[in-house]
Amino acid sequence: MGTGTVNSLLRHKNALVEKHKTLDKDIKTAYTNHINDIELHKMKKEKLSLKEEIVKIETTIAERTH
């Protein structure tokens, strides 16, 4: 694979990491503000989904660079 593909994956991963961080802050704020449990659960599921996607991308990058 070319470095262009790896660079693209890195950019995508970095964007997901930023979303993950933002969602983490939002969840902490939601706890403080006693948000609805259903909404909190949705946020946590989305955060987990982002983390899973980040790990998949990291695995793909590792495979392509070794």
All heavy atoms as an XYZ file, in Angstrom:
534
protein
N       0.826     -1.184      0.000
C       0.000      0.000      0.000
C       0.868      1.245      0.000
O       1.925      1.282      0.604
C      -0.851      0.052      1.265
C      -2.124     -0.733      1.238
S      -3.301     -0.124      0.045
C      -3.897     -1.677     -0.550
N       0.391      2.271     -0.619
C       1.117      3.522     -0.669
C       0.952      4.326      0.610
O       0.055      4.084      1.400
N       1.846      5.271      0.778
C       1.773      6.101      1.980
C       0.544      7.005      1.964
O       0.078      7.433      3.007
C       3.037      6.970      2.135
O       3.210      7.748      0.955
C       4.249      6.119      2.396
N       0.023      7.285      0.770
C      -1.181      8.104      0.675
C      -2.341      7.465      1.407
O      -3.093      8.123      2.116
N      -2.500      6.158      1.255
C      -3.576      5.444      1.928
C      -3.367      5.465      3.435
O      -4.295      5.697      4.199
C      -3.641      3.982      1.429
O      -3.823      4.005      0.013
C      -4.773      3.230      2.062
N      -2.136      5.240      3.872
C      -1.829      5.257      5.301
C      -2.064      6.654      5.862
O      -2.653      6.812      6.940
C      -0.383      4.766      5.570
C       0.003      4.995      7.018
C      -0.232      3.301      5.198
N      -1.631      7.675      5.139
C      -1.845      9.055      5.596
C      -3.332      9.375      5.714
O      -3.759     10.043      6.652
C      -1.150     10.051      4.678
C       0.355     10.028      4.829
O       0.873      9.612      5.857
N       1.051     10.461      3.800
N      -4.103      8.881      4.766
C      -5.545      9.084      4.803
C      -6.150      8.400      6.030
O      -7.006      8.966      6.718
C      -6.168      8.532      3.520
O      -7.564      8.643      3.563
N      -5.707      7.189      6.303
C      -6.183      6.467      7.483
C      -5.799      7.206      8.763
O      -6.595      7.286      9.702
C      -5.618      5.046      7.515
C      -6.224      4.056      6.525
C      -5.408      2.771      6.488
C      -7.672      3.762      6.870
N      -4.585      7.730      8.807
C      -4.140      8.481      9.987
C      -5.003      9.721     10.215
O      -5.382     10.024     11.351
C      -2.673      8.886      9.846
C      -1.647      7.785     10.094
C      -0.255      8.252      9.679
C      -1.663      7.363     11.555
N      -5.309     10.433      9.136
C      -6.161     11.621      9.264
C      -7.547     11.234      9.780
O      -8.116     11.896     10.659
C      -6.267     12.356      7.932
C      -5.041     13.187      7.603
C      -5.287     14.114      6.428
N      -5.706     13.420      5.221
C      -4.873     12.858      4.340
N      -3.573     12.911      4.528
N      -5.337     12.254      3.270
N      -8.084     10.157      9.226
C      -9.409      9.689      9.647
C      -9.376      9.269     11.117
O     -10.263      9.622     11.899
C      -9.863      8.533      8.756
C     -11.241      8.044      9.069
N     -12.344      8.856      9.014
C     -11.681      6.831      9.458
C     -13.423      8.153      9.347
N     -13.035      6.928      9.634
N      -8.336      8.539     11.500
C      -8.179      8.105     12.889
C      -8.102      9.307     13.816
O      -8.764      9.356     14.850
C      -6.937      7.241     13.062
C      -6.785      6.701     14.481
C      -5.404      6.191     14.743
C      -4.644      7.303     15.387
N      -3.492      7.016     16.138
N      -7.312     10.302     13.447
C      -7.167     11.502     14.274
C      -8.497     12.236     14.445
O      -8.792     12.734     15.529
C      -6.097     12.426     13.705
C      -4.711     11.838     13.841
O      -4.462     10.970     14.669
N      -3.791     12.292     13.014
N      -9.290     12.274     13.396
C     -10.609     12.907     13.478
C     -11.512     12.125     14.434
O     -12.245     12.725     15.241
C     -11.240     12.988     12.095
N     -11.443     10.809     14.373
C     -12.244      9.985     15.268
C     -11.801     10.140     16.721
O     -12.627     10.178     17.633
C     -12.163      8.506     14.864
C     -12.815      8.141     13.533
C     -12.563      6.669     13.214
C     -14.304      8.438     13.543
N     -10.500     10.247     16.932
C      -9.972     10.447     18.287
C     -10.501     11.761     18.862
O     -10.904     11.829     20.032
C      -8.424     10.408     18.292
C      -7.861     10.914     19.614
C      -7.921      8.995     17.999
N     -10.533     12.797     18.043
C     -11.057     14.084     18.503
C     -12.544     13.977     18.848
O     -12.996     14.513     19.866
C     -10.827     15.175     17.461
C      -9.380     15.621     17.396
C      -8.843     16.097     18.737
O      -9.515     16.899     19.416
O      -7.751     15.647     19.120
N     -13.316     13.270     18.010
C     -14.738     13.061     18.297
C     -14.902     12.298     19.610
O     -15.780     12.602     20.413
C     -15.406     12.248     17.182
C     -15.807     13.015     15.973
C     -16.558     12.081     15.036
C     -17.063     12.781     13.824
N     -17.772     11.857     12.923
N     -14.049     11.293     19.806
C     -14.085     10.466     21.011
C     -13.819     11.331     22.250
O     -14.521     11.226     23.255
C     -13.056      9.334     20.881
C     -13.103      8.328     21.981
N     -12.349      8.451     23.116
C     -13.806      7.177     22.099
C     -12.588      7.414     23.898
N     -13.474      6.622     23.305
N     -12.814     12.192     22.161
C     -12.491     13.081     23.283
C     -13.649     14.028     23.587
O     -13.990     14.254     24.754
C     -11.232     13.896     22.978
C      -9.955     13.108     23.039
C      -8.775     14.006     22.684
C      -7.482     13.231     22.627
N      -6.356     14.102     22.231
N     -14.232     14.588     22.551
C     -15.358     15.502     22.722
C     -16.540     14.791     23.367
O     -17.174     15.315     24.286
C     -15.771     16.107     21.365
O     -14.666     16.821     20.832
C     -16.969     17.025     21.508
N     -16.817     13.591     22.888
C     -17.924     12.821     23.439
C     -17.659     12.464     24.896
O     -18.573     12.496     25.731
C     -18.139     11.556     22.600
C     -19.456     10.821     22.763
C     -20.650     11.759     22.625
C     -19.551      9.700     21.748
N     -16.418     12.162     25.231
C     -16.057     11.866     26.613
C     -16.354     13.074     27.515
O     -16.939     12.926     28.592
C     -14.575     11.483     26.696
C     -14.174     10.990     28.072
O     -14.852     10.077     28.594
O     -13.194     11.506     28.623
N     -15.991     14.257     27.054
C     -16.281     15.478     27.820
C     -17.787     15.682     27.946
O     -18.283     16.057     29.012
C     -15.651     16.694     27.142
C     -14.155     16.737     27.249
C     -13.600     17.928     26.485
C     -12.079     17.870     26.435
N     -11.517     18.918     25.583
N     -18.515     15.430     26.849
C     -19.970     15.588     26.872
C     -20.625     14.616     27.859
O     -21.588     14.969     28.545
C     -20.558     15.375     25.479
C     -20.188     16.481     24.507
O     -19.686     17.536     24.950
O     -20.383     16.275     23.295
N     -20.097     13.406     27.931
C     -20.632     12.412     28.863
C     -20.388     12.855     30.302
O     -21.276     12.760     31.154
C     -20.027     11.017     28.588
C     -20.583     10.463     27.268
C     -20.300     10.054     29.741
C     -19.882      9.216     26.758
N     -19.200     13.363     30.569
C     -18.904     13.859     31.921
C     -19.842     15.008     32.288
O     -20.347     15.079     33.414
C     -17.442     14.286     32.022
C     -16.500     13.105     32.033
C     -15.054     13.539     32.046
C     -14.155     12.304     31.971
N     -12.743     12.654     31.843
N     -20.085     15.894     31.345
C     -21.010     17.001     31.578
C     -22.421     16.475     31.798
O     -23.151     16.969     32.672
C     -20.999     17.979     30.377
O     -19.674     18.486     30.228
C     -21.967     19.115     30.574
N     -22.794     15.470     31.034
C     -24.128     14.885     31.167
C     -24.324     14.284     32.557
O     -25.402     14.429     33.150
C     -24.340     13.823     30.087
N     -23.295     13.612     33.070
C     -23.378     13.083     34.432
C     -23.605     14.203     35.430
O     -24.455     14.096     36.321
C     -22.095     12.335     34.805
C     -22.099     10.868     34.481
C     -21.172     10.346     33.591
C     -23.001      9.988     35.078
C     -21.145      8.993     33.292
C     -22.994      8.635     34.786
C     -22.051      8.143     33.896
O     -22.035      6.810     33.608
N     -22.850     15.267     35.279
C     -22.956     16.408     36.194
C     -24.351     17.025     36.141
O     -24.899     17.421     37.168
C     -21.908     17.483     35.828
O     -20.616     16.878     35.880
C     -21.959     18.651     36.783
N     -24.916     17.074     34.937
C     -26.225     17.705     34.748
C     -27.389     16.717     34.866
O     -28.526     17.078     34.578
C     -26.273     18.410     33.390
C     -25.295     19.557     33.330
O     -24.987     20.177     34.338
N     -24.795     19.847     32.145
N     -27.084     15.491     35.249
C     -28.115     14.458     35.448
C     -29.007     14.280     34.224
O     -30.235     14.331     34.315
C     -28.961     14.772     36.686
C     -28.134     14.992     37.913
N     -27.459     13.968     38.538
C     -27.839     16.128     38.609
C     -26.803     14.447     39.579
N     -26.998     15.761     39.645
N     -28.372     14.073     33.093
C     -29.106     13.887     31.841
C     -29.897     12.570     31.878
O     -29.568     11.659     32.638
C     -28.131     13.929     30.639
C     -28.891     14.126     29.328
C     -27.310     12.678     30.575
C     -27.992     14.417     28.142
N     -30.881     12.487     31.050
C     -31.702     11.295     30.887
C     -30.818     10.070     30.648
O     -29.897     10.104     29.839
C     -32.632     11.551     29.687
C     -33.517     10.386     29.364
O     -33.070      9.250     29.257
N     -34.784     10.683     29.179
N     -31.108      8.969     31.336
C     -30.306      7.745     31.212
C     -30.266      7.205     29.789
O     -29.249      6.666     29.356
C     -30.831      6.658     32.149
C     -30.476      6.905     33.602
O     -29.576      7.730     33.862
O     -31.097      6.266     34.476
N     -31.353      7.338     29.071
C     -31.394      6.837     27.691
C     -30.419      7.619     26.818
O     -29.675      7.038     26.026
C     -32.835      6.905     27.127
C     -33.726      5.925     27.903
C     -32.846      6.604     25.641
C     -35.209      6.067     27.601
N     -30.415      8.932     26.967
C     -29.485      9.761     26.194
C     -28.042      9.451     26.570
O     -27.167      9.371     25.710
C     -29.783     11.246     26.408
C     -31.057     11.720     25.766
C     -31.084     11.468     24.267
O     -30.081     11.773     23.585
O     -32.110     10.970     23.780
N     -27.799      9.274     27.853
C     -26.456      8.942     28.321
C     -26.000      7.605     27.747
O     -24.862      7.464     27.297
C     -26.441      8.913     29.849
C     -25.098      8.847     30.531
C     -24.201     10.011     30.096
C     -25.271      8.858     32.033
N     -26.900      6.649     27.718
C     -26.589      5.334     27.153
C     -26.244      5.445     25.665
O     -25.291      4.825     25.196
C     -27.770      4.382     27.364
C     -27.536      3.000     26.865
N     -26.678      2.118     27.487
C     -28.026      2.350     25.786
C     -26.659      0.993     26.812
N     -27.470      1.105     25.778
N     -26.986      6.252     24.934
C     -26.706      6.464     23.503
C     -25.312      7.061     23.316
O     -24.572      6.659     22.420
C     -27.751      7.396     22.880
C     -29.090      6.776     22.667
C     -30.054      7.807     22.067
C     -31.458      7.291     21.977
N     -32.382      8.301     21.447
N     -24.985      8.026     24.152
C     -23.673      8.674     24.062
C     -22.554      7.667     24.343
O     -21.537      7.645     23.647
C     -23.596      9.848     25.042
C     -24.503     11.001     24.688
S     -24.670     12.214     26.023
C     -23.088     13.035     25.909
N     -22.762      6.824     25.347
C     -21.755      5.830     25.688
C     -21.581      4.804     24.563
O     -20.460      4.379     24.261
C     -22.131      5.114     26.988
C     -21.938      5.961     28.214
C     -22.313      5.152     29.449
C     -22.014      5.881     30.718
N     -22.333      5.061     31.903
N     -22.692      4.404     23.942
C     -22.610      3.462     22.818
C     -21.856      4.073     21.647
O     -21.052      3.415     20.994
C     -24.014      3.021     22.392
C     -24.615      1.969     23.296
C     -25.970      1.519     22.818
C     -25.776      0.599     21.628
N     -27.014     -0.068     21.217
N     -22.123      5.343     21.380
C     -21.428      6.026     20.294
C     -19.932      6.119     20.595
O     -19.096      5.890     19.712
C     -22.002      7.420     20.084
C     -21.360      8.149     18.930
C     -21.902      9.547     18.714
O     -22.879      9.939     19.383
O     -21.326     10.259     17.865
N     -19.600      6.412     21.844
C     -18.192      6.498     22.240
C     -17.499      5.146     22.055
O     -16.379      5.082     21.541
C     -18.089      6.960     23.693
C     -16.679      7.154     24.177
C     -16.650      7.615     25.624
C     -15.240      7.534     26.156
N     -15.187      7.627     27.601
N     -18.168      4.075     22.456
C     -17.605      2.740     22.287
C     -17.427      2.400     20.812
O     -16.395      1.856     20.406
C     -18.499      1.698     22.962
C     -18.056      0.244     22.828
C     -16.672      0.041     23.423
C     -19.070     -0.677     23.486
N     -18.399      2.756     20.011
C     -18.317      2.518     18.572
C     -17.127      3.251     17.958
O     -16.396      2.703     17.122
C     -19.624      2.950     17.900
O     -19.553      2.795     16.514
N     -16.927      4.500     18.370
C     -15.775      5.268     17.886
C     -14.473      4.590     18.283
O     -13.557      4.458     17.469
C     -15.806      6.690     18.453
C     -16.842      7.634     17.870
C     -16.918      8.904     18.700
C     -16.523      7.957     16.424
N     -14.398      4.124     19.528
C     -13.186      3.459     20.008
C     -12.910      2.198     19.191
O     -11.764      1.935     18.801
C     -13.320      3.119     21.498
C     -12.100      2.485     22.085
C     -10.917      3.436     22.055
C      -9.704      2.822     22.723
N      -8.541      3.685     22.639
N     -13.943      1.432     18.902
C     -13.776      0.217     18.111
C     -13.266      0.549     16.711
O     -12.397     -0.147     16.177
C     -15.089     -0.560     18.037
C     -15.462     -1.202     19.356
C     -16.857     -1.792     19.369
O     -17.683     -1.469     18.469
O     -17.141     -2.573     20.298
N     -13.802      1.602     16.117
C     -13.357      2.009     14.786
C     -11.905      2.494     14.820
O     -11.113      2.193     13.915
C     -14.271      3.094     14.221
C     -14.009      3.365     12.756
C     -15.028      4.290     12.125
O     -16.058      4.603     12.743
O     -14.784      4.709     10.978
N     -11.539      3.215     15.860
C     -10.159      3.683     16.017
C      -9.209      2.491     16.080
O      -8.172      2.475     15.417
C     -10.021      4.579     17.266
C     -10.736      5.915     17.053
C      -8.554      4.807     17.617
C     -10.966      6.717     18.325
N      -9.563      1.483     16.862
C      -8.714      0.293     17.003
C      -8.584     -0.433     15.660
O      -7.490     -0.870     15.292
C      -9.266     -0.646     18.104
C      -8.560     -1.996     18.083
C      -9.124      0.004     19.466
N      -9.667     -0.548     14.915
C      -9.614     -1.194     13.596
C      -8.664     -0.444     12.667
O      -7.871     -1.049     11.942
C     -11.006     -1.251     12.965
C     -11.898     -2.295     13.548
C     -13.254     -2.268     12.860
C     -14.245     -3.169     13.549
N     -15.585     -3.092     12.926
N      -8.757      0.872     12.674
C      -7.888      1.676     11.811
C      -6.438      1.520     12.234
O      -5.546      1.368     11.394
C      -8.317      3.155     11.818
C      -9.666      3.313     11.117
C      -7.255      4.035     11.155
C     -10.287      4.680     11.253
N      -6.182      1.532     13.543
C      -4.813      1.352     14.029
C      -4.252      0.000     13.604
O      -3.084     -0.102     13.214
C      -4.765      1.488     15.553
C      -4.965      2.900     16.030
C      -5.081      3.039     17.530
O      -5.403      2.060     18.223
O      -4.842      4.170     18.005
N      -5.079     -1.027     13.649
C      -4.656     -2.371     13.218
C      -4.341     -2.374     11.728
O      -3.313     -2.924     11.306
C      -5.756     -3.405     13.537
O      -6.000     -3.389     14.943
C      -5.343     -4.795     13.099
N      -5.195     -1.743     10.944
C      -4.973     -1.665      9.496
C      -3.677     -0.927      9.189
O      -2.882     -1.362      8.353
C      -6.167     -0.966      8.800
O      -7.355     -1.700      9.074
C      -5.946     -0.871      7.306
N      -3.451      0.178      9.864
C      -2.219      0.952      9.651
C      -1.002      0.107     10.011
O      -0.018      0.078      9.251
C      -2.253      2.261     10.475
C      -3.285      3.225      9.905
C      -0.865      2.924     10.487
C      -3.572      4.434     10.780
N      -1.082     -0.589     11.130
C       0.059     -1.431     11.553
C       0.338     -2.520     10.516
O       1.500     -2.796     10.206
C      -0.247     -2.046     12.918
N      -0.700     -3.111      9.987
C      -0.529     -4.170      8.981
C       0.094     -3.615      7.698
O       0.884     -4.295      7.056
C      -1.875     -4.820      8.656
C      -2.417     -5.677      9.773
C      -3.860     -6.118      9.537
O      -4.481     -5.652      8.545
O      -4.345     -6.932     10.348
N      -0.270     -2.425      7.336
C       0.196     -1.845      6.074
C       1.600     -1.244      6.180
O       2.242     -0.998      5.164
C      -0.776     -0.790      5.584
C      -2.088     -1.400      5.149
C      -3.042     -0.373      4.636
N      -4.301     -1.016      4.285
C      -5.297     -0.391      3.738
N      -5.225      0.898      3.494
N      -6.413     -1.035      3.442
N       2.048     -0.990      7.393
C       3.369     -0.370      7.531
C       4.436     -1.371      7.946
O       5.594     -1.004      8.092
C       3.317      0.788      8.560
O       2.839      0.298      9.807
C       2.450      1.919      8.045
N       4.054     -2.618      8.149
C       5.057     -3.624      8.530
C       5.209     -4.672      7.469
O       4.542     -4.961      6.651
C       4.694     -4.297      9.836
C       4.795     -3.367     11.015
N       5.546     -2.231     11.041
C       4.221     -3.428     12.236
C       5.443     -1.647     12.213
N       4.623     -2.343     12.945
